[in-house]
């Protein structure tokens, strides 16, 4: 992630479960994680952890200051993935996974 690589297939188990992740099934993609970090939010509403945990990624926590390659609801990347049946991690409730898109499927 610290290399800002975009990737899709990655066989792994969802944390604290025994289920395969959407990445393991080729149903999720992470795009430019340094530009679009994942923010883990604590019960107090503050950021507990940033992934990747690099100074470059931490510069992209503030989503009000848009920069090139940053995904938001106005970006073409967001619009195209949503149009094709994906959900965006930037809209998750328990964390803000700005680099993550996953295909909506019936499980």
C-alpha positions as CSV (number, residue, x, y, z in Angstrom):
1,X,0.0,0.0,0.0
2,X,2.8,2.4,0.8
3,X,3.9,2.2,-2.8
4,X,0.5,3.6,-3.8
5,X,-0.2,0.5,-5.9
6,X,-3.7,-0.1,-7.3
7,X,-4.7,-3.8,-6.9
8,X,-7.6,-6.1,-7.1
9,X,-7.0,-9.8,-6.5
10,X,-5.4,-10.6,-3.1
11,X,-6.3,-13.8,-1.3
12,X,-7.0,-13.0,2.3
13,X,-9.4,-13.5,5.2
14,X,-11.6,-10.7,6.5
15,X,-10.2,-9.5,9.8
16,X,-11.8,-11.1,12.9
17,X,-13.7,-13.7,10.7
18,X,-13.3,-16.8,8.7
19,X,-14.7,-15.3,5.5
20,X,-12.7,-14.6,2.3
21,X,-12.5,-11.0,1.4
22,X,-14.1,-9.5,-1.7
23,X,-10.5,-9.1,-3.0
24,X,-10.1,-12.9,-2.7
25,X,-13.0,-13.3,-5.2
26,X,-11.8,-10.6,-7.6
27,X,-14.8,-8.4,-6.6
28,X,-12.9,-5.5,-5.0
29,X,-10.3,-3.1,-6.0
30,X,-8.1,-0.6,-4.1
31,X,-7.1,2.5,-6.0
32,X,-4.1,4.7,-5.1
33,X,-4.1,4.0,-1.3
34,X,-1.6,6.8,-0.5
35,X,-3.8,9.4,-2.3
36,X,-7.0,7.7,-0.8
37,X,-6.1,6.2,2.6
38,X,-8.3,4.1,4.9
39,X,-9.2,5.9,8.1
40,X,-10.3,3.7,11.1
41,X,-12.6,5.7,13.3
42,X,-12.8,5.1,17.0
43,X,-16.0,5.2,19.1
44,X,-15.1,8.8,20.1
45,X,-15.3,9.8,16.4
46,X,-11.5,10.4,16.1
47,X,-9.2,8.7,13.7
48,X,-7.5,5.7,15.5
49,X,-5.4,4.5,12.6
50,X,-4.4,5.4,9.0
51,X,-3.6,2.8,6.4
52,X,-1.1,3.0,4.8
53,X,0.6,4.6,7.8
54,X,2.9,6.9,5.9
55,X,3.5,10.7,6.0
56,X,2.4,10.9,2.4
57,X,-1.0,9.1,3.1
58,X,-1.5,11.3,6.2
59,X,-1.4,14.4,4.0
60,X,-4.5,13.0,2.3
61,X,-6.7,12.6,5.4
62,X,-8.3,16.0,4.9
63,X,-10.8,15.3,2.1
64,X,-11.9,18.9,1.9
65,X,-8.6,19.8,0.2
66,X,-8.9,17.9,-3.0
67,X,-5.8,16.8,-4.8
68,X,-5.1,15.0,-8.1
69,X,-5.9,11.3,-7.9
70,X,-8.1,11.8,-4.8
71,X,-11.4,9.9,-5.0
72,X,-14.6,11.6,-3.9
73,X,-18.3,11.7,-5.0
74,X,-17.5,14.1,-7.8
75,X,-14.6,12.1,-9.4
76,X,-15.1,10.1,-12.6
77,X,-13.7,7.0,-10.9
78,X,-16.5,7.2,-8.2
79,X,-19.2,7.8,-10.8
80,X,-18.1,4.9,-13.1
81,X,-17.8,2.4,-10.3
82,X,-21.1,3.3,-8.8
83,X,-22.8,3.2,-12.2
84,X,-21.5,-0.4,-12.6
85,X,-22.8,-1.7,-9.3
86,X,-20.0,-1.1,-6.9
87,X,-20.1,0.5,-3.5
88,X,-17.4,2.8,-2.3
89,X,-15.5,2.4,1.0
90,X,-15.6,6.2,1.5
91,X,-19.2,5.7,2.4
92,X,-18.7,3.0,5.0
93,X,-19.9,3.8,8.5
94,X,-17.3,2.3,10.7
95,X,-14.3,3.4,8.6
96,X,-13.5,5.6,5.6
97,X,-11.8,3.3,3.1
98,X,-11.4,5.9,0.4
99,X,-9.3,3.7,-1.9
100,X,-11.8,0.7,-1.9
101,X,-14.6,-0.2,-4.3
102,X,-16.4,-3.6,-4.1
103,X,-19.0,-5.2,-6.3
104,X,-22.4,-5.4,-4.8
105,X,-23.5,-9.1,-4.7
106,X,-26.2,-11.2,-3.1
107,X,-24.5,-13.4,-0.5
